[in-house]
Amino acid sequence: MTKSILFFGFLLVFLGLTLPGTQGRIIPRCELVKILRNHGFKGFVGKTVADWVCLVQHQSNYSTHAFRDEGKSRDYGIFQINSKYWCDDGKTHGTSNTCHINCSKFLDDNIEDDIRCAKIIAKEANGLSRWVAWKKHCKGKKLDSYVKGC
């Protein structure tokens, strides 16, 4: 029995090490600030980088692997992009797929495609109002702390 437990433990460790992306990546706040600045988020649709960082913190807690099942649709990735309007997950009936992408692409550690889609969403909405967490936690609030020290 001890050998079975050891083998099972080894198997779990091995799978955890050989399946990249299964845990997702937590992007450190200041690294995210730098990424957003480098991708032209400062002033984009009249919002600050702090607005975007606040949005990400409250939507996904900086996780590239964040996923939320909303019943009839699902939210994917660091920006929690919804399958009803923005991407196709093969499960959401009547998706608009405005970003022309499979939702699973938002669950990897490369956030380039997440950024492109988030900008499409923000441009279409002329701001960040499509994200409930931004409206609830960030809109109209002092957000300097989200970029302080970065």
Backbone as CSV, one residue per row, in Angstrom:
resi,resn,N_x,N_y,N_z,CA_x,CA_y,CA_z,C_x,C_y,C_z
1,MET,0.822,-1.198,0.000,0.000,0.000,0.000,0.861,1.256,0.000
2,THR,1.973,1.239,0.741,2.860,2.392,0.795,3.430,2.696,-0.588
3,LYS,3.780,1.642,-1.338,4.302,1.847,-2.693,3.245,2.486,-3.592
4,SER,2.004,2.076,-3.420,0.911,2.647,-4.216,0.736,4.128,-3.921
5,ILE,0.791,4.492,-2.661,0.653,5.896,-2.264,1.830,6.708,-2.792
6,LEU,3.037,6.171,-2.677,4.219,6.874,-3.195,4.124,7.052,-4.706
7,PHE,3.712,5.995,-5.412,3.568,6.091,-6.860,2.527,7.140,-7.236
8,PHE,1.389,7.129,-6.547,0.328,8.093,-6.813,0.819,9.517,-6.556
9,GLY,1.548,9.712,-5.465,2.108,11.029,-5.151,3.084,11.484,-6.222
10,PHE,3.954,10.563,-6.655,4.908,10.881,-7.716,4.174,11.261,-8.998
11,LEU,3.120,10.499,-9.315,2.344,10.769,-10.520,1.716,12.156,-10.482
12,LEU,1.163,12.540,-9.348,0.563,13.869,-9.211,1.600,14.972,-9.383
13,VAL,2.760,14.812,-8.771,3.837,15.803,-8.909,4.294,15.871,-10.358
14,PHE,4.501,14.722,-10.980,4.940,14.676,-12.367,3.950,15.387,-13.288
15,LEU,2.667,15.081,-13.125,1.654,15.733,-13.957,1.598,17.233,-13.712
16,GLY,1.755,17.629,-12.481,1.748,19.056,-12.155,2.894,19.803,-12.795
17,LEU,4.030,19.127,-12.938,5.208,19.766,-13.536,5.196,19.705,-15.051
18,THR,4.527,18.711,-15.624,4.588,18.540,-17.072,3.391,19.113,-17.811
19,LEU,2.413,19.602,-17.099,1.246,20.186,-17.754,1.225,21.694,-17.514
20,PRO,2.038,22.445,-18.280,2.092,23.882,-18.060,0.743,24.530,-18.317
21,GLY,0.471,25.557,-17.537,-0.755,26.313,-17.735,-1.950,25.752,-16.986
22,THR,-1.811,24.574,-16.368,-2.951,24.022,-15.666,-3.257,24.836,-14.418
23,GLN,-2.263,25.473,-13.858,-2.463,26.309,-12.687,-2.713,27.759,-13.082
24,GLY,-2.261,28.150,-14.241,-2.341,29.542,-14.636,-1.242,30.335,-13.965
25,ARG,-1.126,31.550,-14.345,-0.090,32.417,-13.797,-0.754,33.594,-13.108
26,ILE,-0.226,33.960,-11.965,-0.646,35.183,-11.293,0.371,36.239,-11.703
27,ILE,-0.082,37.240,-12.419,0.834,38.293,-12.879,0.976,39.312,-11.762
28,PRO,2.214,39.538,-11.296,2.415,40.544,-10.243,1.897,41.914,-10.690
29,ARG,1.351,42.657,-9.750,0.702,43.944,-10.033,1.600,44.868,-10.858
30,CYS,2.830,45.088,-10.421,3.697,46.031,-11.148,4.071,45.511,-12.537
31,GLU,4.175,44.212,-12.686,4.419,43.652,-14.014,3.219,43.922,-14.918
32,LEU,2.024,43.787,-14.374,0.824,44.083,-15.148,0.766,45.558,-15.528
33,VAL,1.120,46.427,-14.601,1.160,47.867,-14.892,2.077,48.125,-16.088
34,LYS,3.250,47.514,-16.081,4.214,47.693,-17.177,3.644,47.160,-18.497
35,ILE,3.032,45.975,-18.456,2.432,45.389,-19.659,1.353,46.309,-20.217
36,LEU,0.491,46.799,-19.353,-0.605,47.667,-19.810,-0.071,48.978,-20.381
37,ARG,0.917,49.557,-19.727,1.522,50.795,-20.262,2.137,50.545,-21.633
38,ASN,2.840,49.419,-21.777,3.492,49.090,-23.048,2.493,48.791,-24.165
39,HIS,1.258,48.460,-23.808,0.239,48.158,-24.805,-0.755,49.308,-24.994
40,GLY,-0.378,50.499,-24.549,-1.166,51.692,-24.840,-2.442,51.853,-24.049
41,PHE,-2.492,51.313,-22.829,-3.697,51.454,-22.017,-3.797,52.803,-21.318
42,LYS,-2.690,53.517,-21.189,-2.732,54.826,-20.530,-3.572,55.776,-21.376
43,GLY,-4.713,56.176,-20.836,-5.601,57.092,-21.546,-6.520,56.425,-22.558
44,PHE,-6.371,55.118,-22.775,-7.226,54.419,-23.736,-8.670,54.491,-23.263
45,VAL,-9.566,54.851,-24.132,-10.992,55.108,-23.870,-11.191,55.975,-22.628
46,GLY,-10.249,56.897,-22.411,-10.372,57.852,-21.311,-10.120,57.267,-19.933
47,LYS,-9.517,56.098,-19.853,-9.262,55.457,-18.567,-7.772,55.389,-18.281
48,THR,-7.458,55.278,-16.998,-6.073,55.197,-16.572,-5.632,53.736,-16.482
49,VAL,-4.332,53.532,-16.419,-3.804,52.189,-16.180,-4.322,51.683,-14.834
50,ALA,-4.458,52.570,-13.860,-4.984,52.182,-12.547,-6.401,51.620,-12.660
51,ASP,-7.226,52.185,-13.538,-8.569,51.649,-13.761,-8.494,50.190,-14.219
52,TRP,-7.596,49.924,-15.162,-7.450,48.576,-15.712,-6.909,47.598,-14.666
53,VAL,-5.938,48.050,-13.874,-5.372,47.168,-12.846,-6.437,46.854,-11.795
54,CYS,-7.204,47.842,-11.407,-8.304,47.636,-10.473,-9.299,46.628,-11.050
55,LEU,-9.644,46.794,-12.305,-10.548,45.873,-12.981,-10.006,44.442,-12.905
56,VAL,-8.742,44.260,-13.271,-8.130,42.925,-13.278,-8.096,42.330,-11.874
57,GLN,-7.744,43.136,-10.885,-7.700,42.607,-9.522,-9.066,42.059,-9.115
58,HIS,-10.105,42.822,-9.389,-11.433,42.425,-8.928,-12.133,41.423,-9.850
59,GLN,-11.691,41.303,-11.085,-12.278,40.317,-11.995,-11.613,38.950,-11.842
60,SER,-10.272,38.927,-11.785,-9.552,37.645,-11.845,-8.482,37.483,-10.775
61,ASN,-8.276,38.507,-9.959,-7.189,38.510,-8.982,-5.848,38.244,-9.652
62,TYR,-5.661,38.826,-10.834,-4.427,38.777,-11.621,-4.120,37.400,-12.206
63,SER,-5.085,36.501,-12.241,-4.847,35.133,-12.717,-5.167,34.997,-14.203
64,THR,-4.197,34.456,-14.951,-4.414,34.211,-16.375,-5.347,33.032,-16.598
65,HIS,-5.544,32.222,-15.576,-6.340,31.000,-15.694,-7.732,31.147,-15.068
66,ALA,-8.131,32.368,-14.743,-9.428,32.585,-14.088,-10.572,32.139,-14.997
67,PHE,-11.540,31.481,-14.395,-12.698,30.972,-15.123,-13.910,31.058,-14.200
68,ARG,-15.018,31.528,-14.745,-16.251,31.613,-13.959,-17.416,31.162,-14.841
69,ASP,-18.143,30.180,-14.349,-19.321,29.700,-15.064,-20.528,30.501,-14.585
70,GLU,-21.131,31.227,-15.509,-22.275,32.082,-15.183,-23.605,31.409,-15.535
71,GLY,-23.573,30.129,-15.833,-24.787,29.409,-16.202,-24.959,29.337,-17.711
72,LYS,-25.491,30.396,-18.307,-25.701,30.415,-19.755,-24.469,30.870,-20.528
73,SER,-23.488,31.428,-19.823,-22.225,31.850,-20.443,-21.113,31.700,-19.413
74,ARG,-19.886,31.894,-19.867,-18.729,31.762,-19.002,-17.766,32.933,-19.206
75,ASP,-17.000,33.247,-18.163,-15.994,34.307,-18.216,-14.613,33.670,-18.189
76,TYR,-13.713,34.190,-19.034,-12.410,33.568,-19.238,-11.250,34.550,-19.065
77,GLY,-10.212,34.102,-18.385,-8.929,34.782,-18.368,-8.811,35.957,-17.428
78,ILE,-7.709,36.658,-17.577,-7.340,37.735,-16.664,-8.337,38.892,-16.690
79,PHE,-8.994,39.124,-17.846,-10.006,40.175,-17.949,-11.429,39.619,-17.798
80,GLN,-11.560,38.299,-17.609,-12.861,37.645,-17.479,-13.779,38.012,-18.652
81,ILE,-13.343,37.629,-19.834,-14.042,37.934,-21.082,-15.172,36.922,-21.276
82,ASN,-16.376,37.428,-21.522,-17.580,36.599,-21.529,-17.838,35.942,-22.886
83,SER,-18.263,34.674,-22.809,-18.490,33.872,-24.016,-19.773,34.243,-24.771
84,LYS,-20.679,34.948,-24.152,-21.918,35.299,-24.860,-21.663,36.327,-25.966
85,TYR,-20.762,37.243,-25.700,-20.547,38.352,-26.643,-19.188,38.346,-27.331
86,TRP,-18.140,37.911,-26.642,-16.798,38.249,-27.099,-15.978,37.101,-27.656
87,CYS,-16.249,35.858,-27.248,-15.463,34.717,-27.714,-16.369,33.496,-27.848
88,ASP,-15.853,32.454,-28.490,-16.627,31.235,-28.705,-16.026,30.098,-27.890
89,ASP,-16.830,29.538,-26.996,-16.342,28.410,-26.198,-16.984,27.089,-26.623
90,GLY,-17.790,27.116,-27.666,-18.437,25.913,-28.150,-19.588,25.454,-27.269
91,LYS,-19.891,26.199,-26.218,-20.959,25.829,-25.283,-22.051,26.882,-25.201
92,THR,-21.699,28.120,-25.496,-22.637,29.226,-25.325,-23.463,29.398,-26.588
93,HIS,-24.751,29.163,-26.466,-25.656,29.286,-27.604,-25.792,30.751,-28.026
94,GLY,-25.637,31.009,-29.317,-25.859,32.342,-29.861,-24.767,33.349,-29.571
95,THR,-23.545,32.880,-29.363,-22.444,33.812,-29.091,-22.228,34.773,-30.264
96,SER,-21.900,35.997,-29.955,-21.573,36.981,-30.988,-20.131,36.811,-31.464
97,ASN,-19.262,36.340,-30.573,-17.832,36.141,-30.856,-17.219,37.372,-31.536
98,THR,-17.472,38.521,-30.957,-17.019,39.794,-31.523,-15.496,39.857,-31.670
99,CYS,-14.760,39.184,-30.790,-13.294,39.192,-30.873,-12.750,38.115,-31.805
100,HIS,-13.627,37.291,-32.377,-13.249,36.248,-33.337,-12.141,35.345,-32.795
101,ILE,-12.420,34.716,-31.640,-11.400,33.890,-30.994,-12.077,32.818,-30.141
102,ASN,-11.391,31.698,-29.974,-11.862,30.668,-29.065,-11.555,31.108,-27.639
103,CYS,-12.520,31.002,-26.766,-12.365,31.462,-25.380,-11.194,30.804,-24.657
104,SER,-10.853,29.574,-25.022,-9.752,28.873,-24.346,-8.426,29.613,-24.492
105,LYS,-8.298,30.437,-25.516,-7.065,31.222,-25.708,-6.850,32.222,-24.569
106,PHE,-7.915,32.560,-23.848,-7.809,33.503,-22.735,-7.366,32.826,-21.443
107,LEU,-7.154,31.524,-21.478,-6.766,30.800,-20.271,-5.287,30.430,-20.232
108,ASP,-4.529,30.850,-21.241,-3.094,30.561,-21.216,-2.340,31.753,-20.620
109,ASP,-1.036,31.606,-20.483,-0.229,32.656,-19.849,0.119,33.805,-20.787
110,ASN,-0.125,33.641,-22.082,0.109,34.705,-23.046,-1.144,35.576,-23.095
111,ILE,-1.030,36.801,-22.595,-2.229,37.652,-22.522,-2.351,38.635,-23.686
112,GLU,-1.567,38.438,-24.745,-1.654,39.314,-25.915,-3.067,39.296,-26.505
113,ASP,-3.637,38.097,-26.672,-4.989,38.014,-27.250,-6.036,38.536,-26.269
114,ASP,-5.810,38.356,-24.971,-6.714,38.917,-23.958,-6.732,40.443,-24.081
115,ILE,-5.550,41.021,-24.248,-5.411,42.472,-24.358,-6.148,42.987,-25.593
116,ARG,-5.959,42.312,-26.733,-6.640,42.742,-27.963,-8.154,42.731,-27.776
117,CYS,-8.674,41.675,-27.181,-10.119,41.579,-26.998,-10.620,42.593,-25.964
118,ALA,-9.887,42.767,-24.866,-10.284,43.742,-23.845,-10.371,45.142,-24.456
119,LYS,-9.455,45.457,-25.362,-9.498,46.765,-26.020,-10.712,46.887,-26.946
120,ILE,-11.070,45.796,-27.602,-12.274,45.803,-28.452,-13.509,46.054,-27.589
121,ILE,-13.579,45.362,-26.465,-14.717,45.520,-25.547,-14.805,46.960,-25.053
122,ALA,-13.680,47.495,-24.588,-13.653,48.855,-24.039,-13.984,49.890,-25.113
123,LYS,-13.472,49.680,-26.316,-13.748,50.623,-27.396,-15.230,50.603,-27.761
124,GLU,-15.816,49.408,-27.834,-17.232,49.298,-28.171,-18.109,49.937,-27.096
125,ALA,-17.696,49.782,-25.826,-18.478,50.328,-24.709,-18.089,51.764,-24.389
126,ASN,-17.051,52.278,-25.067,-16.498,53.601,-24.773,-16.139,53.725,-23.289
127,GLY,-15.501,52.702,-22.781,-15.089,52.689,-21.379,-15.094,51.278,-20.827
128,LEU,-15.179,51.167,-19.526,-15.064,49.876,-18.856,-16.378,49.384,-18.251
129,SER,-17.470,49.986,-18.666,-18.765,49.672,-18.060,-19.246,48.248,-18.328
130,ARG,-18.662,47.549,-19.280,-19.046,46.160,-19.544,-18.594,45.222,-18.423
131,TRP,-17.649,45.675,-17.600,-17.141,44.866,-16.502,-17.829,45.282,-15.198
132,VAL,-18.649,44.407,-14.661,-19.394,44.676,-13.435,-18.450,44.988,-12.279
133,ALA,-17.359,44.245,-12.173,-16.410,44.468,-11.067,-15.810,45.870,-11.129
134,TRP,-15.566,46.389,-12.324,-15.027,47.751,-12.434,-16.064,48.755,-11.940
135,LYS,-17.318,48.567,-12.354,-18.370,49.487,-11.907,-18.539,49.445,-10.388
136,LYS,-18.452,48.267,-9.820,-18.686,48.095,-8.385,-17.494,48.529,-7.523
137,HIS,-16.269,48.243,-7.967,-15.090,48.448,-7.117,-14.170,49.603,-7.535
138,CYS,-14.268,50.065,-8.770,-13.268,51.002,-9.282,-13.843,52.344,-9.751
139,LYS,-14.985,52.316,-10.374,-15.576,53.514,-10.976,-15.736,54.621,-9.937
140,GLY,-15.162,55.782,-10.257,-15.302,56.957,-9.404,-14.500,56.917,-8.118
141,LYS,-13.606,55.954,-7.980,-12.823,55.833,-6.754,-11.379,56.248,-6.984
142,LYS,-10.709,56.584,-5.907,-9.291,56.932,-5.963,-8.509,55.642,-6.179
143,LEU,-7.776,55.576,-7.280,-7.141,54.326,-7.675,-5.619,54.375,-7.703
144,ASP,-5.040,55.446,-7.181,-3.580,55.601,-7.237,-2.823,54.414,-6.670
145,SER,-3.384,53.760,-5.658,-2.690,52.653,-4.999,-2.451,51.479,-5.938
146,TYR,-3.226,51.380,-7.017,-3.073,50.256,-7.950,-1.805,50.364,-8.802
147,VAL,-1.267,51.567,-8.925,-0.044,51.754,-9.709,1.115,52.306,-8.874
148,LYS,0.851,52.594,-7.616,1.868,53.181,-6.737,3.082,52.243,-6.617
149,GLY,4.258,52.826,-6.764,5.494,52.059,-6.660,5.882,51.310,-7.912
150,CYS,5.100,51.468,-8.958,5.394,50.750,-10.198,5.993,51.716,-11.208
